[in-house]
């Protein structure tokens, strides 16, 4: 596994075959997922065909030479893709401009690019995208999850898009940003 530290300082690695991501969780995140969120997440994920949520395979406590660590194992959405751009969108432009050397761009970067080179989304894809965004933000708000983001990658060959405040306000701000940038109906 190739490992690194994420922006938060958490351990982050990909499996040797690149299919999985292993991300370190804080104790309170592990506790919340194992006691409250986990069952609801799996129920939601299994009952919802239109979702943009990453597929989580499980959470584990592992023992390292530095002591116990909590980790989440999930699918690698970038598997087998050659991305020319990656965006981590949180639905806010406050402090969301990436440094020029950043691999992953942020909301302000996305807005600036969209002004000059908007990514096209077919009407069917746009409808599915909006339904999934609504479903996911409604679910995340209902389980009181804050500080989520939408990861978007732009495939090198097809140029296709691969796809915190109180939960209700965050949901509203997130949806407003996505509606504006993707020109969604807002219904």
C-alpha positions as CSV (number, residue, x, y, z in Angstrom):
1,X,0.0,0.0,0.0
2,X,1.2,3.5,-0.8
3,X,0.4,5.7,2.1
4,X,0.3,9.4,2.8
5,X,-1.3,11.9,5.1
6,X,-4.4,13.8,4.0
7,X,-5.1,17.5,4.6
8,X,-6.4,16.7,8.1
9,X,-3.2,14.8,8.9
10,X,-5.1,11.5,8.9
11,X,-3.4,8.3,7.4
12,X,-4.6,7.6,3.9
13,X,-3.5,4.7,1.6
14,X,-4.5,2.8,-1.4
15,X,-4.4,-1.0,-1.7
16,X,-1.7,-2.6,-3.8
17,X,-4.3,-3.2,-6.6
18,X,-5.5,0.4,-6.3
19,X,-9.2,-0.8,-5.8
20,X,-9.5,0.3,-2.2
21,X,-8.8,3.3,-0.1
22,X,-8.0,3.0,3.6
23,X,-8.6,6.2,5.6
24,X,-7.8,6.8,9.3
25,X,-10.8,7.7,11.5
26,X,-10.8,9.7,14.7
27,X,-12.2,7.8,17.7
28,X,-15.4,9.8,17.7
29,X,-15.9,9.2,14.0
30,X,-15.4,5.5,14.5
31,X,-17.8,5.5,17.4
32,X,-20.5,7.4,15.5
33,X,-20.2,5.2,12.5
34,X,-20.3,2.0,14.5
35,X,-23.1,2.9,16.8
36,X,-25.3,5.3,14.8
37,X,-24.5,6.0,11.2
38,X,-23.2,2.6,9.9
39,X,-26.5,0.7,9.8
40,X,-28.3,3.7,8.4
41,X,-25.6,4.2,5.7
42,X,-25.8,0.6,4.6
43,X,-29.6,0.6,4.5
44,X,-29.6,3.9,2.5
45,X,-26.9,2.7,0.2
46,X,-28.5,-0.6,-0.5
47,X,-32.0,0.9,-1.1
48,X,-30.8,3.8,-3.3
49,X,-29.8,3.2,-6.9
50,X,-29.0,6.9,-7.5
51,X,-26.3,8.0,-5.0
52,X,-23.0,9.7,-5.3
53,X,-21.8,8.4,-1.9
54,X,-18.6,6.4,-1.9
55,X,-19.1,2.7,-1.2
56,X,-17.8,1.9,2.2
57,X,-16.9,-1.7,2.8
58,X,-16.3,-1.5,6.6
59,X,-14.6,0.1,9.5
60,X,-12.0,-1.6,11.5
61,X,-9.7,-1.2,14.5
62,X,-6.1,-2.3,13.6
63,X,-3.0,-2.6,15.7
64,X,0.1,-0.8,14.5
65,X,3.5,-0.5,16.0
66,X,2.3,2.9,17.3
67,X,-0.8,1.4,18.9
68,X,-4.5,1.0,17.8
69,X,-5.8,2.8,14.8
70,X,-9.4,3.1,13.5
71,X,-9.7,2.9,9.7
72,X,-12.5,3.0,7.0
73,X,-12.1,0.9,3.9
74,X,-13.9,2.2,0.8
75,X,-13.9,2.0,-3.0
76,X,-11.3,4.0,-4.9
77,X,-13.4,6.1,-7.2
78,X,-10.3,6.9,-9.3
79,X,-9.5,3.3,-10.0
80,X,-8.3,2.8,-13.6
81,X,-8.9,6.4,-14.6
82,X,-6.5,9.0,-15.9
83,X,-7.7,12.2,-14.4
84,X,-6.7,15.6,-15.8
85,X,-8.4,17.4,-12.9
86,X,-9.8,16.6,-9.5
87,X,-12.1,18.7,-7.4
88,X,-13.2,18.5,-3.8
89,X,-16.4,20.6,-3.7
90,X,-17.9,21.5,-0.3
91,X,-20.5,24.1,-1.6
92,X,-18.6,27.1,-0.2
93,X,-16.1,29.5,-1.7
94,X,-14.9,30.8,1.6
95,X,-11.2,29.7,1.8
96,X,-11.8,27.2,-1.0
97,X,-9.1,28.2,-3.5
98,X,-6.3,25.7,-3.9
99,X,-2.6,26.6,-4.0
100,X,-1.2,26.5,-7.6
101,X,0.7,23.3,-6.8
102,X,-2.3,21.4,-5.4
103,X,-3.3,18.1,-7.0
104,X,-6.9,18.4,-5.9
105,X,-8.7,21.7,-6.7
106,X,-11.5,23.3,-4.6
107,X,-14.8,25.1,-5.1
108,X,-13.4,28.5,-6.2
109,X,-11.1,26.7,-8.7
110,X,-14.1,24.8,-10.1
111,X,-16.2,28.0,-10.4
112,X,-13.4,29.8,-12.2
113,X,-12.9,26.9,-14.7
114,X,-16.7,26.6,-15.3
115,X,-16.8,30.3,-16.4
116,X,-14.5,29.6,-19.3
117,X,-14.6,25.9,-20.0
118,X,-17.9,24.5,-18.7
119,X,-18.2,20.8,-18.5
120,X,-21.1,19.5,-20.5
121,X,-23.6,17.2,-18.8
122,X,-26.3,15.5,-20.9
123,X,-29.9,16.1,-19.8
124,X,-30.3,12.5,-18.6
125,X,-27.1,12.7,-16.6
126,X,-28.0,16.1,-15.2
127,X,-31.4,14.7,-13.9
128,X,-29.7,11.6,-12.4
129,X,-27.0,13.8,-10.9
130,X,-29.5,16.2,-9.3
131,X,-31.7,13.3,-7.9
132,X,-28.6,11.7,-6.4
133,X,-27.4,15.0,-4.9
134,X,-30.9,15.6,-3.4
135,X,-31.2,12.1,-2.0
136,X,-27.6,12.1,-0.6
137,X,-27.8,15.5,1.0
138,X,-31.3,14.7,2.5
139,X,-29.9,11.5,3.9
140,X,-26.7,13.1,5.3
141,X,-28.7,15.9,6.9
142,X,-31.1,13.4,8.4
143,X,-28.3,11.6,10.2
144,X,-26.7,14.9,11.2
145,X,-23.5,14.5,9.1
146,X,-21.8,17.7,8.4
147,X,-18.7,18.6,6.4
148,X,-19.2,16.4,3.4
149,X,-18.0,17.1,-0.1
150,X,-18.5,16.0,-3.7
151,X,-15.4,14.6,-5.3
152,X,-15.3,15.1,-9.0
153,X,-12.7,13.9,-11.4
154,X,-12.3,14.8,-15.1
155,X,-11.3,11.8,-17.2
156,X,-8.4,12.5,-19.5
157,X,-9.8,10.7,-22.5
158,X,-13.6,11.4,-22.4
159,X,-13.4,14.7,-20.5
160,X,-16.5,13.3,-18.5
161,X,-17.0,14.3,-15.0
162,X,-16.6,11.3,-12.7
163,X,-18.4,11.4,-10.0
164,X,-20.2,22.9,7.5
165,X,-22.8,24.5,9.5
166,X,-25.9,22.9,10.9
167,X,-26.9,20.0,8.7
168,X,-30.0,21.6,7.2
169,X,-28.1,24.9,6.3
170,X,-25.1,22.9,5.0
171,X,-27.5,20.9,2.8
172,X,-29.1,24.1,1.4
173,X,-25.7,25.8,0.8
174,X,-24.3,22.7,-0.9
175,X,-27.4,22.3,-3.1
176,X,-27.4,26.0,-4.1
177,X,-23.8,25.8,-5.1
178,X,-24.3,22.6,-7.2
179,X,-27.5,24.1,-8.8
180,X,-25.6,27.2,-9.8
181,X,-22.5,25.5,-11.1
182,X,-24.3,22.7,-12.9
183,X,-27.4,24.8,-13.9
184,X,-29.8,22.4,-12.2
185,X,-33.5,23.2,-12.0
186,X,-33.6,23.6,-8.2
187,X,-36.9,21.7,-7.8
